[in-house]
């Protein structure tokens, strides 16, 4: 079984188990929890795929001098957070990763609000580059699932919307939620991209 299938199976199993017995309106209150679970599952799999000269921060990390929280940071293996924080010096950070379990569009009705959320992610990436213009830091966006296909003429491909708004930052999505199937080779594409950034 490929890692993409293993990740999907693990996420589906864990989230399904957490949702069992909870009414639909109660489940929404748990979205941040599900998202944290996704970050930790992705972290486990990414760790085995990057060069051993790097490691991953704990979830919800910061870069010194920036108020933005990042789901994960790829950092130098010997990097230590600043005392009493989960913040790393810019020279120790190589890649910032924003992770979503359902994309930003999943379950939202106001498309304009959602676009603003994606624009905010891009603004956060840009802000770090503005503060540290000479750093080598890169950013990527990874989501477990998003609507990546259209069924009707007026349907929206929300994955494409995300890609368009976040450009030039790369977007990776493991599953098309509308078609309810994995996007073939997406995990491998993500890992190849990460490793090119770390060369």
C-alpha contacts under 8 A as a table, 3 or more apart, distances in Angstrom:
res1	aa1	res2	aa2	distance
1	X	5	X	6.35
1	X	6	X	6.64
2	X	5	X	5.44
2	X	6	X	6.36
3	X	6	X	4.85
3	X	7	X	5.96
3	X	45	X	7.59
3	X	187	X	7.40
4	X	7	X	5.20
4	X	8	X	6.18
4	X	174	X	7.15
4	X	185	X	7.79
4	X	186	X	7.66
4	X	187	X	5.53
4	X	188	X	7.86
5	X	8	X	5.06
5	X	9	X	6.03
5	X	182	X	7.93
6	X	9	X	5.15
6	X	10	X	6.10
7	X	10	X	5.16
7	X	11	X	6.07
7	X	41	X	7.17
7	X	42	X	7.38
7	X	45	X	7.79
8	X	11	X	5.23
8	X	12	X	5.96
8	X	144	X	7.80
8	X	174	X	7.97
9	X	12	X	5.26
9	X	13	X	5.94
10	X	13	X	5.15
10	X	14	X	6.01
10	X	41	X	7.81
11	X	14	X	5.28
11	X	15	X	5.97
11	X	37	X	7.90
11	X	38	X	6.58
11	X	41	X	7.39
12	X	15	X	5.41
12	X	16	X	5.83
13	X	16	X	5.24
13	X	17	X	6.10
14	X	17	X	5.18
14	X	18	X	6.27
15	X	18	X	5.02
15	X	19	X	6.14
15	X	34	X	6.48
16	X	19	X	5.12
16	X	20	X	6.23
17	X	20	X	5.35
19	X	22	X	5.57
19	X	27	X	6.34
22	X	26	X	6.02
22	X	27	X	6.13
23	X	26	X	5.25
23	X	27	X	6.40
24	X	27	X	5.19
24	X	28	X	6.99
25	X	28	X	5.77
25	X	29	X	7.53
26	X	29	X	5.61
26	X	30	X	7.35
27	X	30	X	5.32
27	X	31	X	7.06
28	X	31	X	5.43
29	X	32	X	7.64
30	X	33	X	5.19
30	X	34	X	6.33
31	X	34	X	5.05
31	X	35	X	6.11
32	X	35	X	4.91
32	X	36	X	6.13
33	X	36	X	5.08
33	X	37	X	6.27
34	X	37	X	5.04
34	X	38	X	6.31
34	X	101	X	7.16
35	X	38	X	5.06
35	X	39	X	6.32
35	X	99	X	7.93
35	X	100	X	6.21
35	X	101	X	5.27
36	X	39	X	5.10
36	X	40	X	6.34
36	X	59	X	7.90
37	X	40	X	5.23
37	X	41	X	6.23
38	X	41	X	5.09
38	X	42	X	6.06
38	X	99	X	7.87
38	X	100	X	7.48
38	X	101	X	5.89
38	X	144	X	7.77
39	X	42	X	5.19
39	X	43	X	5.99
39	X	59	X	6.95
39	X	71	X	6.82
39	X	72	X	7.72
39	X	99	X	6.35
39	X	100	X	7.72
39	X	101	X	7.98
40	X	43	X	4.93
40	X	44	X	6.31
40	X	59	X	7.17
41	X	44	X	5.30
41	X	45	X	6.66
42	X	45	X	5.27
42	X	46	X	6.02
43	X	46	X	5.14
43	X	47	X	6.07
43	X	56	X	7.26
43	X	72	X	7.65
44	X	47	X	5.45
44	X	48	X	7.14
45	X	48	X	5.63
45	X	49	X	6.91
46	X	49	X	5.14
46	X	50	X	6.54
46	X	191	X	7.67
47	X	50	X	6.00
47	X	55	X	6.64
47	X	56	X	6.76
49	X	191	X	6.79
50	X	54	X	6.88
50	X	55	X	7.64
50	X	191	X	7.81
50	X	194	X	7.59
50	X	195	X	6.30
51	X	54	X	5.87
51	X	195	X	7.54
51	X	198	X	7.84
52	X	55	X	6.98
52	X	77	X	7.25
53	X	76	X	6.33
53	X	77	X	5.28
54	X	74	X	6.60
54	X	75	X	5.59
54	X	76	X	4.57
54	X	77	X	4.33
55	X	74	X	5.80
55	X	75	X	5.52
55	X	76	X	6.22
55	X	77	X	5.05
56	X	72	X	6.61
56	X	73	X	5.69
56	X	74	X	4.66
56	X	75	X	5.88
57	X	61	X	6.56
57	X	72	X	5.82
57	X	73	X	5.29
57	X	74	X	6.46
57	X	75	X	6.75
58	X	61	X	6.48
58	X	72	X	6.66
58	X	73	X	7.98
58	X	86	X	7.62
59	X	70	X	7.53
59	X	71	X	5.15
59	X	72	X	5.28
60	X	69	X	5.67
60	X	70	X	5.34
60	X	71	X	4.67
60	X	72	X	6.36
60	X	86	X	7.55
61	X	69	X	5.58
61	X	70	X	5.24
61	X	71	X	6.38
61	X	72	X	6.26
61	X	73	X	6.75
61	X	86	X	5.13
61	X	87	X	5.79
61	X	88	X	7.77
62	X	66	X	6.97
62	X	67	X	7.22
62	X	68	X	6.38
62	X	69	X	5.10
62	X	70	X	6.06
62	X	86	X	6.01
62	X	87	X	4.22
62	X	88	X	6.27
63	X	66	X	5.61
63	X	67	X	7.81
63	X	68	X	7.67
63	X	69	X	7.95
63	X	87	X	5.05
63	X	88	X	4.95
63	X	89	X	6.02
63	X	90	X	6.07
63	X	93	X	7.66
64	X	87	X	5.55
64	X	88	X	5.65
64	X	89	X	5.33
64	X	90	X	6.59
65	X	131	X	7.95
66	X	128	X	6.74
66	X	131	X	7.98
68	X	124	X	6.63
70	X	73	X	6.79
70	X	96	X	6.43
70	X	97	X	6.49
70	X	98	X	6.11
71	X	96	X	7.73
71	X	97	X	6.03
71	X	98	X	5.40
71	X	99	X	6.13
72	X	96	X	6.09
72	X	97	X	5.18
72	X	98	X	6.95
72	X	99	X	7.98
73	X	93	X	6.60
73	X	94	X	7.35
73	X	95	X	5.65
73	X	96	X	4.61
73	X	97	X	6.06
74	X	93	X	6.06
74	X	94	X	5.57
74	X	95	X	4.99
74	X	96	X	6.48
74	X	97	X	7.93
75	X	79	X	6.45
75	X	92	X	5.39
75	X	93	X	4.47
75	X	94	X	5.64
75	X	95	X	7.25
76	X	79	X	5.27
76	X	92	X	5.30
76	X	93	X	6.63
76	X	94	X	7.48
79	X	88	X	7.41
79	X	92	X	5.96
80	X	88	X	6.81
81	X	85	X	6.28
81	X	86	X	5.29
81	X	87	X	5.11
81	X	88	X	4.83
81	X	89	X	7.64
82	X	85	X	5.57
82	X	86	X	6.75
82	X	87	X	5.67
82	X	88	X	6.14
82	X	89	X	7.71
88	X	92	X	6.57
88	X	93	X	6.89
89	X	92	X	5.49
89	X	93	X	6.83
90	X	93	X	5.21
90	X	132	X	7.74
90	X	135	X	7.13
90	X	137	X	7.86
91	X	94	X	7.80
91	X	135	X	7.02
93	X	96	X	7.64
93	X	137	X	6.43
94	X	136	X	6.44
94	X	137	X	4.70
94	X	138	X	6.37
94	X	198	X	7.17
95	X	137	X	5.43
95	X	138	X	4.77
95	X	139	X	5.37
95	X	140	X	7.47
95	X	197	X	7.82
96	X	137	X	7.40
96	X	138	X	6.37
96	X	139	X	4.71
96	X	140	X	6.51
97	X	139	X	5.83
97	X	140	X	5.10
97	X	141	X	5.85
97	X	142	X	7.11
98	X	121	X	7.97
98	X	139	X	7.80
98	X	140	X	6.42
98	X	141	X	4.84
98	X	142	X	6.18
99	X	141	X	6.05
99	X	142	X	4.87
99	X	143	X	5.48
100	X	103	X	5.17
100	X	104	X	7.13
100	X	142	X	6.47
100	X	143	X	4.53
100	X	144	X	6.49
101	X	143	X	5.50
101	X	144	X	4.90
101	X	145	X	6.33
102	X	105	X	7.48
102	X	106	X	5.36
102	X	143	X	6.34
102	X	144	X	6.03
102	X	145	X	4.87
102	X	146	X	5.70
103	X	106	X	5.69
103	X	143	X	5.43
103	X	144	X	7.17
103	X	145	X	6.00
103	X	146	X	5.13
103	X	159	X	7.96
104	X	108	X	7.83
104	X	114	X	6.36
104	X	117	X	7.28
104	X	118	X	7.11
104	X	146	X	7.93
105	X	108	X	5.50
105	X	111	X	7.45
105	X	114	X	6.04
105	X	146	X	7.19
105	X	147	X	7.89
105	X	158	X	6.49
106	X	146	X	6.42
106	X	147	X	7.46
108	X	111	X	7.18
108	X	114	X	7.24
110	X	113	X	5.50
110	X	114	X	6.51
111	X	114	X	5.02
111	X	115	X	6.17
112	X	115	X	5.03
112	X	116	X	6.31
113	X	116	X	5.10
113	X	117	X	6.41
114	X	117	X	4.98
114	X	118	X	6.47
115	X	118	X	5.16
115	X	119	X	6.11
115	X	162	X	7.96
115	X	165	X	7.69
116	X	119	X	4.91
116	X	120	X	6.07
117	X	120	X	5.06
117	X	121	X	6.53
118	X	121	X	5.08
118	X	122	X	6.46
118	X	162	X	6.79
118	X	165	X	6.81
118	X	166	X	6.96
119	X	122	X	5.07
119	X	123	X	6.06
119	X	165	X	6.51
119	X	166	X	7.03
120	X	123	X	4.86
120	X	124	X	6.13
121	X	124	X	5.11
121	X	125	X	6.44
121	X	166	X	7.76
122	X	125	X	5.10
122	X	126	X	6.11
122	X	165	X	7.76
122	X	166	X	5.61
122	X	169	X	7.87
123	X	126	X	4.98
123	X	127	X	5.92
124	X	127	X	5.06
124	X	128	X	6.60
125	X	128	X	5.59
125	X	129	X	6.72
125	X	139	X	6.61
126	X	129	X	5.12
126	X	130	X	6.12
127	X	130	X	4.93
127	X	131	X	6.16
128	X	131	X	5.13
128	X	132	X	5.99
128	X	133	X	7.97
129	X	132	X	5.02
129	X	133	X	5.03
129	X	134	X	7.93
129	X	135	X	7.39
129	X	137	X	7.61
130	X	133	X	5.37
132	X	135	X	5.54
138	X	197	X	7.34
139	X	169	X	6.38
139	X	170	X	7.65
140	X	169	X	5.94
140	X	170	X	5.34
140	X	171	X	6.26
140	X	172	X	7.91
141	X	169	X	7.41
141	X	170	X	6.31
141	X	171	X	4.83
141	X	172	X	6.22
142	X	171	X	5.98
142	X	172	X	4.80
142	X	173	X	5.93
143	X	146	X	7.17
143	X	172	X	6.33
143	X	173	X	4.90
143	X	174	X	6.76
144	X	173	X	5.62
144	X	174	X	5.10
144	X	175	X	6.01
145	X	173	X	5.80
145	X	174	X	5.87
145	X	175	X	4.45
145	X	176	X	5.70
145	X	177	X	5.57
146	X	158	X	6.71
146	X	159	X	5.88
146	X	173	X	6.83
146	X	175	X	6.55
146	X	176	X	5.44
146	X	177	X	5.23
146	X	178	X	7.57
147	X	150	X	7.93
147	X	156	X	7.99
147	X	157	X	5.88
147	X	158	X	5.30
147	X	159	X	5.87
147	X	176	X	5.34
147	X	177	X	5.04
147	X	178	X	5.16
147	X	179	X	7.87
148	X	157	X	5.12
148	X	158	X	6.10
148	X	159	X	4.99
148	X	160	X	6.96
148	X	176	X	4.98
148	X	177	X	7.06
148	X	178	X	6.87
148	X	179	X	7.91
149	X	156	X	7.78
149	X	157	X	5.43
149	X	176	X	6.94
149	X	178	X	6.53
149	X	179	X	6.92
150	X	153	X	7.52
150	X	155	X	5.31
150	X	156	X	6.16
150	X	157	X	5.82
150	X	178	X	7.86
151	X	155	X	6.32
152	X	155	X	5.19
157	X	160	X	5.45
157	X	161	X	6.49
158	X	161	X	4.86
158	X	162	X	6.18
159	X	162	X	5.06
159	X	163	X	6.22
159	X	173	X	7.72
160	X	163	X	4.94
160	X	164	X	6.07
161	X	164	X	5.13
161	X	165	X	6.20
162	X	165	X	5.27
162	X	166	X	6.01
162	X	171	X	7.54
163	X	166	X	5.36
163	X	167	X	5.96
163	X	170	X	7.19
163	X	171	X	5.83
164	X	167	X	5.49
166	X	169	X	5.50
166	X	170	X	7.29
166	X	171	X	7.55
167	X	170	X	6.68
172	X	186	X	6.68
172	X	187	X	7.78
172	X	190	X	6.31
173	X	176	X	7.60
173	X	183	X	7.29
173	X	186	X	6.64
174	X	182	X	5.71
174	X	183	X	5.43
174	X	184	X	7.89
174	X	186	X	5.64
174	X	187	X	6.42
175	X	180	X	6.99
175	X	181	X	5.64
175	X	182	X	4.10
175	X	183	X	5.20
176	X	179	X	5.51
176	X	180	X	5.65
176	X	181	X	5.55
176	X	182	X	6.07
176	X	183	X	6.36
177	X	180	X	4.68
177	X	181	X	6.86
183	X	186	X	5.83
185	X	188	X	5.34
185	X	189	X	6.21
186	X	189	X	4.98
186	X	190	X	6.16
187	X	190	X	5.01
187	X	191	X	6.23
188	X	191	X	5.14
188	X	192	X	6.09
189	X	192	X	5.20
189	X	193	X	6.17
190	X	193	X	5.18
190	X	194	X	6.24
191	X	194	X	5.04
191	X	195	X	6.14
192	X	195	X	5.24
192	X	196	X	6.26
193	X	196	X	5.17
193	X	197	X	6.38
194	X	197	X	5.13
194	X	198	X	6.38
195	X	198	X	4.95
195	X	199	X	6.39
196	X	199	X	5.34
